[in-house]
Amino acid sequence: MKQACEEIERREDPLADRSLPTRRALLRSAGALALGAAGAASLARSAAAAYPDRPVRIIVPFAAGGPSDLTARLMGVKLGEALGQTFVVENRPGAGSNLGTAAAARAAPDGYTLLVTSSAFVVNPSLYRQVPYDPAKDFAPITELDTSPNVFIATLASGITSMQGLIARARAKPDELSYASAGVGTTPHLAGELLKITAGIKVTHVPFQGAGPAMQSILGGVVPLMCGSLPGAHPSIMEKSVRALAVTGTERWFDMPDVPTMLELGFAGFVSDTFHSMLAPAGTPPEIVDRLATTSLNILKQPEFHERLRTLGFEVIAKGPEALRRRIAEEVPRYRDLIAKAGIERV
């Protein structure tokens, strides 16, 4: 009877499209989609609960042996111990870290490819004309790992013993002084440019291909000044081969109590550090991100691990996904403004 009524209704309506699905068919389809979505969500939760059940790759977009690589390897060992799986570091250097970062962004968002990178992650969008990733959209933040301040150093032969002395010399003899850095767009380079802007001085930037060659240049007396990341400069400072003038962190470094911060010297807001963070491709299941974040924060808060990083020149940050997301949102425009003010041309 019901089918007959439906047939009569279709005949009485000449505009009825008999190719359209019936209400019952639509309901069946909707139910199937809902069941499919629920099943997919259940599978995702199951996969997250078992995570990790195979080796995890940590992409480091820099060459082996640098600060990012060191941080990633230390974290990889500890994550492996905590989660019962192998975490393998894969170095993918090139284009100022852009190549490795892009590879991580394109990886499957399943938690088995992670990225450990430096401040280049937030600097490069303003330094390069084209960047193959969006720092806000292409990644799921996991945790801020550690940071190291930059440090201004001078050769003993230069006769410069303080930041005030450096500024006085630069003002008295414009363009005579030069400073080395690990390369254009690195945070030490940008700290040097910030000094020039805030102090109103002229000092020539001499970029090198990495922190090692830059340090060799100042140890060899090729340039009188350098701004470098603390881990690379720390041994020479402690050996008194060079003189530290100021650090760019928020506090004095624990084993360099006589070296003031730029803030103490009256440079308001002068904080410049190189921070390391861990991220995953966007779309990585939240349960996996949360597990990695919780495990990483627990590792970073272990006193012996914390002390190990400090002896290498790093200070632990240990902040989770939301803090890292905020930092990325704040630092991208901050470096964009500094690069513009310094007149640094995009690569």
C-alpha positions in Angstrom: 0.0 0.0 0.0 2.8 2.4 1.0 4.7 1.7 -2.2 1.5 2.3 -4.3 1.0 5.7 -2.6 4.6 6.7 -3.4 4.1 5.6 -7.0 0.9 7.7 -7.2 2.7 10.7 -5.8 5.4 10.4 -8.4 2.9 10.2 -11.2 0.9 13.2 -10.0 4.0 15.3 -9.9 5.3 15.7 -13.5 8.4 17.6 -12.2 9.5 14.8 -9.9 13.0 13.5 -10.7 12.8 9.8 -10.4 16.6 9.6 -10.5 16.8 11.3 -7.0 17.3 9.0 -4.0 14.3 8.3 -1.7 14.3 9.6 1.8 14.9 6.1 3.1 18.0 5.7 0.8 19.3 9.1 2.0 18.9 8.0 5.6 20.7 4.7 4.9 23.6 6.6 3.3 23.9 9.1 6.1 23.9 6.2 8.6 26.6 4.5 6.7 28.7 7.6 6.6 28.3 8.2 10.3 29.3 4.6 11.0 32.3 5.0 8.7 33.4 8.2 10.4 32.9 6.6 13.8 34.9 3.6 12.7 37.7 5.8 11.3 37.8 7.7 14.6 37.9 4.4 16.5 40.8 3.2 14.4 42.7 6.5 14.9 42.3 6.2 18.7 43.4 2.6 18.5 46.5 3.6 16.5 47.3 6.4 18.9 47.0 4.1 21.9 49.5 1.7 20.3 51.9 4.5 19.3 54.7 4.1 18.6 54.8 0.5 17.3 57.6 1.1 14.8 60.7 3.4 14.6 60.1 7.1 14.6 62.1 9.4 12.3 63.2 12.8 13.6 64.1 15.2 10.7 66.8 17.7 11.6 67.1 20.3 8.8 70.8 20.9 9.5 74.0 19.1 9.2 75.1 16.6 11.9 77.0 18.0 14.9 75.2 21.3 15.3 73.0 22.5 18.2 69.8 21.3 16.6 71.3 17.9 15.8 72.6 17.6 19.4 69.3 18.4 20.9 67.5 16.0 18.7 69.8 13.1 19.4 69.7 13.6 23.2 65.8 13.8 23.0 65.7 10.8 20.7 67.5 8.6 23.1 65.3 9.6 26.0 62.1 9.3 24.0 63.1 5.9 22.9 63.7 4.8 26.5 60.4 6.3 27.6 58.2 5.0 24.8 59.9 1.7 24.1 60.7 2.4 20.4 63.6 3.6 18.4 63.8 7.3 17.4 66.2 7.8 14.5 67.6 11.3 13.6 67.8 12.0 9.9 69.8 15.1 8.9 68.3 16.9 5.9 70.4 20.1 5.5 70.0 22.6 2.7 68.7 26.1 1.8 69.0 27.4 5.4 66.9 24.5 6.8 64.1 24.9 4.3 64.7 21.6 2.5 64.4 19.4 5.6 61.5 21.5 7.0 59.6 21.1 3.8 60.2 17.3 3.8 58.8 17.1 7.4 55.7 19.2 6.3 55.0 16.8 3.5 55.4 13.6 5.6 52.4 11.5 6.5 50.7 13.0 9.6 50.9 9.8 11.6 53.4 10.6 14.3 56.2 8.6 12.7 57.9 11.7 11.3 58.8 14.6 13.6 60.8 17.8 13.1 63.4 19.2 15.5 64.5 22.6 14.4 65.8 26.0 15.5 64.8 29.6 15.4 65.3 29.4 11.6 61.8 28.0 11.5 60.4 31.5 12.4 63.1 33.6 10.7 63.1 32.0 7.2 59.6 33.1 6.2 60.9 36.7 6.3 64.4 36.0 5.0 63.5 34.0 1.9 61.4 35.2 -1.0 59.8 31.7 -1.2 59.5 29.4 1.8 58.2 25.8 1.1 56.2 25.7 4.4 53.8 27.8 6.4 54.9 27.8 10.1 51.4 28.3 11.4 49.5 25.9 9.1 51.8 23.1 8.1 52.8 21.8 11.5 51.3 20.7 14.8 53.5 22.2 17.7 54.6 19.6 20.3 57.0 21.3 22.6 59.6 24.0 23.1 62.8 22.1 24.0 65.7 24.3 24.9 67.3 27.7 24.1 70.7 29.3 24.2 71.4 33.0 24.2 73.7 34.7 21.8 76.9 36.3 23.1 79.0 39.2 21.9 82.7 38.5 22.0 85.9 40.3 21.2 89.5 39.3 20.5 92.0 40.1 23.3 94.1 42.0 20.8 91.2 44.4 20.0 91.5 46.0 23.4 87.6 46.1 23.7 86.7 44.9 27.2 83.0 45.9 27.4 79.9 46.6 25.4 80.3 50.2 26.3 83.8 50.2 24.9 82.6 48.5 21.7 80.0 51.2 21.2 82.4 54.0 22.0 85.0 52.6 19.5 82.3 52.2 16.8 81.1 55.8 17.2 84.6 57.2 17.2 85.7 55.3 14.2 82.6 54.4 12.0 83.0 51.5 9.7 86.3 50.4 11.2 85.0 47.5 13.2 83.6 44.3 11.8 81.8 41.3 13.4 81.6 37.7 12.3 78.5 35.5 12.5 77.4 32.0 11.4 75.7 33.4 8.3 73.0 35.8 7.0 69.7 35.4 8.8 71.0 33.4 11.8 70.0 34.8 15.2 73.6 35.9 16.0 73.6 38.0 12.7 70.2 39.4 13.6 71.4 40.2 17.2 74.3 42.1 15.7 72.0 44.1 13.4 69.7 44.8 16.4 72.8 46.2 18.3 73.6 48.5 15.3 70.0 49.8 15.2 69.5 50.3 18.9 73.0 51.7 19.6 73.1 53.8 16.4 76.5 52.5 15.3 78.1 51.1 12.1 79.8 47.8 12.2 80.4 45.6 9.1 78.9 42.2 9.1 81.1 39.3 7.9 79.1 36.2 7.4 80.6 32.7 7.4 79.2 29.3 6.5 78.5 28.2 10.0 79.4 28.8 13.6 82.7 26.9 13.4 84.3 28.9 10.6 83.1 32.1 12.3 84.7 31.1 15.6 88.0 30.3 13.8 88.0 33.7 12.2 87.9 35.5 15.5 90.4 33.1 17.1 92.7 33.7 14.2 92.3 37.5 14.5 90.7 37.8 11.1 87.8 39.9 12.6 87.9 41.6 16.0 84.3 40.9 17.0 81.7 38.1 16.8 78.2 37.5 17.8 77.6 33.8 18.2 75.4 31.2 19.8 76.7 30.4 23.3 77.2 26.6 22.9 79.8 27.2 20.2 81.5 30.2 21.9 81.4 28.9 25.4 84.7 26.8 25.4 86.8 29.7 24.0 85.2 32.1 26.6 86.0 29.7 29.5 89.6 29.2 28.1 89.9 33.0 28.0 90.9 32.9 24.3 88.3 35.6 23.7 86.5 38.1 25.9 82.7 37.9 26.4 81.1 41.4 26.4 77.4 40.6 26.9 74.8 37.8 26.5 71.4 38.3 24.9 69.3 36.2 27.3 67.0 37.3 30.0 69.6 36.4 32.7 73.3 36.0 33.1 74.6 32.6 32.2 75.1 30.4 35.2 78.9 29.8 34.8 79.7 33.3 33.4 78.5 35.5 36.3 80.7 38.4 35.3 79.1 38.8 31.8 76.1 41.1 31.8 73.0 40.8 29.8 72.0 43.4 27.2 69.0 44.1 29.3 71.2 45.0 32.3 73.2 47.4 30.1 70.1 49.4 29.3 68.9 47.9 26.0 65.2 47.4 26.7 63.7 44.4 25.1 67.1 43.2 23.8 66.6 39.4 24.0 67.9 37.2 21.2 68.2 33.5 21.5 68.3 30.4 19.4 65.5 28.1 20.5 64.8 24.5 19.6 61.4 22.9 19.2 59.7 19.7 18.2 56.8 19.7 15.7 54.8 17.2 13.7 53.1 17.5 10.3 49.7 19.2 10.5 46.9 16.6 10.9 48.8 14.4 13.3 46.3 12.8 15.7 45.9 15.0 18.8 46.4 11.9 21.0 49.8 11.3 19.5 50.8 15.0 19.8 49.7 14.9 23.5 51.6 11.8 24.2 54.8 13.2 22.7 54.4 16.5 24.4 53.8 14.9 27.9 56.7 12.5 27.5 59.0 15.2 26.2 58.1 17.6 29.1 58.8 14.9 31.6 62.2 14.2 30.1 63.1 17.9 30.0 62.2 18.3 33.7 64.5 15.5 34.8 67.3 17.2 36.9 70.1 15.1 35.3 68.9 15.8 31.8 68.4 19.5 32.5 72.0 19.7 33.9 73.3 17.9 30.9 71.8 20.5 28.5 73.2 23.4 30.6 76.7 22.1 30.5 76.4 22.1 26.7 75.2 25.7 26.6 71.4 25.2 26.5 68.8 26.2 29.0 65.7 24.0 29.2 62.3 25.7 28.2 59.9 22.7 28.6 56.7 24.3 27.4 53.9 22.4 25.6 52.0 22.8 22.3 50.0 26.0 23.1 53.1 27.9 24.3 55.0 26.9 21.2 52.1 27.9 19.0 52.1 31.4 20.7 55.8 31.7 20.3 55.7 31.0 16.6 52.8 33.5 16.2 54.8 36.2 18.0 58.3 35.6 16.6 57.5 35.4 12.9 56.3 39.1 12.8 59.1 40.2 15.2 61.8 38.9 13.0 60.0 40.2 9.9 60.1 43.7 11.4 63.8 43.4 12.4 64.8 42.1 8.9 63.0 45.0 7.3 64.6 47.6 9.6 68.0 46.2 9.1 67.6 46.3 5.3 68.5 42.7 4.8 67.5 41.6 1.3 65.5 38.5 0.9 67.4 35.5 -0.5 
